[in-house]
Amino acid sequence: MEKNREDRFKTYGRRPDPLLEDFFDPEIPLPDICWETVPHSVNPYLVWEAYDENVHGWVFLWYPTRDRITGRSYGEFERAQYFHNDLVRILKEMHRWPLWGTRKHRKHTLAFALLQLYAEVSDLWWCAV
């Protein structure tokens, strides 16, 4: 099975953050959405599908490219590291770190953690938990 996982990412050239490998697996469906818990201005599918490959790993396009206070641009490695750290922080707050459960359960957990991170970095303070 591990060989299939390796083959799946050969076509992309660069590997995603190890946390996101299950999330990007097309064989695992995305979770059903309870629309009452999603802010009206957020389309979860756009949040989940807008990612970009970089040297260190795949980072979602909506994740900031510069420091909001100083305006300094992040390098690819630095941006990927901040993204990873923010994702781990949210998973810890959800009491889901380290990730556990089936691959489908992990994908669902990551999907909602990504929505939370999107709300935080998009100035949707009114919907961030």
Helices and strands as residue ranges (DSSP letters): H 2-10, G 18-20, G 35-37, H 44-49, E 51-52, E 59-60, H 76-93, H 103-121
